[in-house]
């Protein structure tokens, strides 16, 4: 596959306090300014600026030939993007809600993921598919799902997820620069959260795209997570600290490839691991983490790996989603189980 992604081109010195949604918008803008081969495609991404307003203002500033409103046809969006990528463009496709991605599943899995291998490296397909995902917005199943494990299982695809404004700004640019196809999962319930606003230095040197990061140090147990569950785990760690229990929190950031080195190192110190995700538990990213950790850290584990996930059912109606989604209490209960083992 392609070489590691380089740091994006730096913009003028500027530090702004941004939400995740605004950081994504500015990251997309920076990518389009740096490379005129970068295109935006999707349902309502142009004049409307997307249903979550992530592409707001881009069509006005870059024109309809670079920010394209498409028909309601995900297979057509992805298929067109594949053709554009083969001809030297870098398309960025928005899937309006994660549950709408499945009409384009064949194009993603059968074409996008395989062209580099099928051509023995002669072709690259630098397509980014932006996927607002996860629950917590009071919507129904096709607007609240977490299908990331399906794509993390497919060789030839890169799968990443941001959880904060700094990562949102830099990771979207790094994904666009990547010569491999990248599925970019965005926690939609956090898009416009004022509580998550962060100063974003647009001249900083970002972390590598496919690397996990330790967000909080601790000694009692390790919490590993990604996307919308990062905030839940950080809140759980804060609550546990008030009772004298220090939890380490690791944001995976990349789901394929998985960077589990920091996780192994952490578990060898804490002896306990809790993996957290909104996705259903069976055959999931958290299941892979549990398997890999017990292989690499078996003699360091003081308790079985605990998992806190969505349930193995279709996503429920909005009035029941608070019971479906991992929350602070469920995470702390899993920590208690690990500590009591």
ZIPEVEN-V320287 format. One record per residue. N is the residue number from 0. RES is the residue in three letters. PHI is phi as a letter, one per 40 degrees, with the letter a starting at -180 (none if undefined). OMEGA is omega in whole degrees, -180 to 180 (none if undefined). Layout:
# ZIPEVEN-V320287
[[N | RES | PHI | OMEGA] [N | RES | PHI | OMEGA]]
This chain:
# ZIPEVEN-V320287
[[0 | UNK | none | -173] [1 | UNK | c | 178] [2 | UNK | c | 178] [3 | UNK | d | -177] [4 | UNK | c | 177] [5 | UNK | c | 176] [6 | UNK | c | 178] [7 | UNK | c | 177] [8 | UNK | c | -178] [9 | UNK | c | 176] [10 | UNK | c | 179] [11 | UNK | c | -179] [12 | UNK | d | 180] [13 | UNK | a | 175] [14 | UNK | b | 178] [15 | UNK | b | 174] [16 | UNK | c | -169] [17 | UNK | b | 165] [18 | UNK | c | 176] [19 | UNK | c | -179] [20 | UNK | c | -180] [21 | UNK | c | 178] [22 | UNK | c | 176] [23 | UNK | c | 179] [24 | UNK | d | -179] [25 | UNK | c | 176] [26 | UNK | c | 176] [27 | UNK | c | 179] [28 | UNK | c | 180] [29 | UNK | c | 179] [30 | UNK | c | 180] [31 | UNK | c | 178] [32 | UNK | c | -176] [33 | UNK | c | -173] [34 | UNK | a | -178] [35 | UNK | c | 175] [36 | UNK | c | 179] [37 | UNK | c | -180] [38 | UNK | b | 173] [39 | UNK | b | -180] [40 | UNK | b | 175] [41 | UNK | i | -179] [42 | UNK | c | 177] [43 | UNK | g | -178] [44 | UNK | c | -174] [45 | UNK | c | -175] [46 | UNK | d | -179] [47 | UNK | c | -176] [48 | UNK | g | -179] [49 | UNK | g | -178] [50 | UNK | c | 177] [51 | UNK | b | 177] [52 | UNK | g | -180] [53 | UNK | c | 179] [54 | UNK | b | -177] [55 | UNK | d | 175] [56 | UNK | g | -176] [57 | UNK | c | 179] [58 | UNK | c | 179] [59 | UNK | c | -175] [60 | UNK | c | -175] [61 | UNK | b | 175] [62 | UNK | g | -177] [63 | UNK | c | 180] [64 | UNK | c | 178] [65 | UNK | b | 176] [66 | UNK | b | -166] [67 | UNK | b | 168] [68 | UNK | c | -175] [69 | UNK | b | 169] [70 | UNK | c | 178] [71 | UNK | c | -175] [72 | UNK | a | -177] [73 | UNK | c | 177] [74 | UNK | c | 178] [75 | UNK | c | 179] [76 | UNK | c | -177] [77 | UNK | c | 180] [78 | UNK | c | 177] [79 | UNK | c | 180] [80 | UNK | c | 178] [81 | UNK | c | 179] [82 | UNK | c | 179] [83 | UNK | c | -179] [84 | UNK | c | 179] [85 | UNK | c | -180] [86 | UNK | c | 172] [87 | UNK | h | 178] [88 | UNK | c | 177] [89 | UNK | b | -177] [90 | UNK | c | 172] [91 | UNK | b | -177] [92 | UNK | b | 173] [93 | UNK | b | 169] [94 | UNK | c | -168] [95 | UNK | d | 171] [96 | UNK | b | -174] [97 | UNK | d | -179] [98 | UNK | c | 179] [99 | UNK | c | -175] [100 | UNK | c | -170] [101 | UNK | c | 172] [102 | UNK | c | 177] [103 | UNK | c | -175] [104 | UNK | c | -179] [105 | UNK | c | 180] [106 | UNK | c | -179] [107 | UNK | c | -172] [108 | UNK | c | -175] [109 | UNK | c | -177] [110 | UNK | b | -173] [111 | UNK | d | -176] [112 | UNK | c | -169] [113 | UNK | b | -172] [114 | UNK | c | -180] [115 | UNK | c | 180] [116 | UNK | c | -176] [117 | UNK | c | -179] [118 | UNK | c | -179] [119 | UNK | f | 175] [120 | UNK | g | -178] [121 | UNK | c | 179] [122 | UNK | b | 167] [123 | UNK | b | -178] [124 | UNK | b | -176] [125 | UNK | c | 180] [126 | UNK | b | 172] [127 | UNK | b | 176] [128 | UNK | b | 179] [129 | UNK | c | -174] [130 | UNK | b | 170] [131 | UNK | c | -173] [132 | UNK | b | 175] [133 | UNK | g | -177] [134 | UNK | c | 176] [135 | UNK | g | 180] [136 | UNK | b | 178] [137 | UNK | g | -179] [138 | UNK | b | -177] [139 | UNK | b | -169] [140 | UNK | d | -176] [141 | UNK | c | 179] [142 | UNK | b | -170] [143 | UNK | a | -172] [144 | UNK | c | 179] [145 | UNK | b | -174] [146 | UNK | c | -173] [147 | UNK | c | -179] [148 | UNK | c | 179] [149 | UNK | c | -176] [150 | UNK | c | 176] [151 | UNK | c | -180] [152 | UNK | c | -172] [153 | UNK | c | 175] [154 | UNK | c | 180] [155 | UNK | g | 177] [156 | UNK | b | 168] [157 | UNK | b | -178] [158 | UNK | b | -180] [159 | UNK | b | 178] [160 | UNK | a | 177] [161 | UNK | c | -180] [162 | UNK | b | -176] [163 | UNK | a | -175] [164 | UNK | c | -179] [165 | UNK | c | 178] [166 | UNK | c | -180] [167 | UNK | d | -177] [168 | UNK | c | -175] [169 | UNK | c | -174] [170 | UNK | c | 180] [171 | UNK | c | 177] [172 | UNK | c | 178] [173 | UNK | c | 178] [174 | UNK | c | 180] [175 | UNK | c | 178] [176 | UNK | c | -176] [177 | UNK | c | 180] [178 | UNK | c | 177] [179 | UNK | c | 175] [180 | UNK | c | -177] [181 | UNK | b | 169] [182 | UNK | c | -172] [183 | UNK | b | -175] [184 | UNK | c | -175] [185 | UNK | b | -179] [186 | UNK | c | -169] [187 | UNK | c | -179] [188 | UNK | c | -179] [189 | UNK | b | -176] [190 | UNK | d | -170] [191 | UNK | b | 180] [192 | UNK | c | 178] [193 | UNK | c | -179] [194 | UNK | c | -178] [195 | UNK | c | 179] [196 | UNK | d | 179] [197 | UNK | b | 170] [198 | UNK | c | 179] [199 | UNK | b | 178] [200 | UNK | c | -175] [201 | UNK | c | 175] [202 | UNK | b | -177] [203 | UNK | c | 173] [204 | UNK | c | -175] [205 | UNK | c | 171] [206 | UNK | c | 175] [207 | UNK | d | -176] [208 | UNK | c | -172] [209 | UNK | b | -178] [210 | UNK | b | 174] [211 | UNK | c | -176] [212 | UNK | a | 174] [213 | UNK | c | -176] [214 | UNK | c | -179] [215 | UNK | a | -179] [216 | UNK | c | 178] [217 | UNK | a | -175] [218 | UNK | b | -172] [219 | UNK | c | -178] [220 | UNK | a | 180] [221 | UNK | b | 171] [222 | UNK | b | 178] [223 | UNK | b | -172] [224 | UNK | a | 179] [225 | UNK | a | 173] [226 | UNK | f | -174] [227 | UNK | c | -178] [228 | UNK | c | 179] [229 | UNK | c | 180] [230 | UNK | c | 179] [231 | UNK | d | -178] [232 | UNK | c | 177] [233 | UNK | c | 176] [234 | UNK | c | 178] [235 | UNK | c | 179] [236 | UNK | c | 177] [237 | UNK | c | 179] [238 | UNK | c | -180] [239 | UNK | c | -179] [240 | UNK | c | 178] [241 | UNK | c | 178] [242 | UNK | b | 174] [243 | UNK | g | 179] [244 | UNK | b | -178] [245 | UNK | c | -178] [246 | UNK | b | 175] [247 | UNK | c | -178] [248 | UNK | b | 180] [249 | UNK | b | 175] [250 | UNK | c | -178] [251 | UNK | c | -178] [252 | UNK | g | 178] [253 | UNK | b | 180] [254 | UNK | b | 173] [255 | UNK | a | 6] [256 | UNK | c | 175] [257 | UNK | c | 174] [258 | UNK | b | -174] [259 | UNK | c | 178] [260 | UNK | d | 178] [261 | UNK | c | 178] [262 | UNK | c | 178] [263 | UNK | d | -179] [264 | UNK | c | -180] [265 | UNK | c | -178] [266 | UNK | c | 177] [267 | UNK | c | 177] [268 | UNK | c | -174] [269 | UNK | c | -180] [270 | UNK | g | -176] [271 | UNK | a | -179] [272 | UNK | b | 171] [273 | UNK | b | 179] [274 | UNK | b | -171] [275 | UNK | b | 178] [276 | UNK | a | 175] [277 | UNK | c | -177] [278 | UNK | c | 175] [279 | UNK | d | -169] [280 | UNK | c | -172] [281 | UNK | c | 178] [282 | UNK | f | -173] [283 | UNK | b | 176] [284 | UNK | c | 179] [285 | UNK | c | 177] [286 | UNK | c | 178] [287 | UNK | c | 178] [288 | UNK | c | -180] [289 | UNK | d | -179] [290 | UNK | c | -177] [291 | UNK | c | -179] [292 | UNK | c | 180] [293 | UNK | c | 175] [294 | UNK | c | -173] [295 | UNK | c | -171] [296 | UNK | b | -172] [297 | UNK | d | -175] [298 | UNK | c | 176] [299 | UNK | c | -175] [300 | UNK | c | 176] [301 | UNK | c | -179] [302 | UNK | a | 175] [303 | UNK | c | 176] [304 | UNK | c | 177] [305 | UNK | c | 177] [306 | UNK | b | 175] [307 | UNK | b | -172] [308 | UNK | a | 166] [309 | UNK | c | -179] [310 | UNK | c | -178] [311 | UNK | c | 177] [312 | UNK | b | 169] [313 | UNK | d | -179] [314 | UNK | c | -173] [315 | UNK | c | 172] [316 | UNK | d | -173] [317 | UNK | d | -176] [318 | UNK | c | 179] [319 | UNK | b | -172] [320 | UNK | c | 179] [321 | UNK | c | 176] [322 | UNK | c | -178] [323 | UNK | c | -172] [324 | UNK | c | 173] [325 | UNK | d | 177] [326 | UNK | b | -176] [327 | UNK | d | -177] [328 | UNK | c | 180] [329 | UNK | c | 179] [330 | UNK | c | -180] [331 | UNK | c | 176] [332 | UNK | c | 178] [333 | UNK | c | 176] [334 | UNK | c | 178] [335 | UNK | d | 178] [336 | UNK | c | -180] [337 | UNK | c | -178] [338 | UNK | c | -177] [339 | UNK | c | -173] [340 | UNK | c | none]]
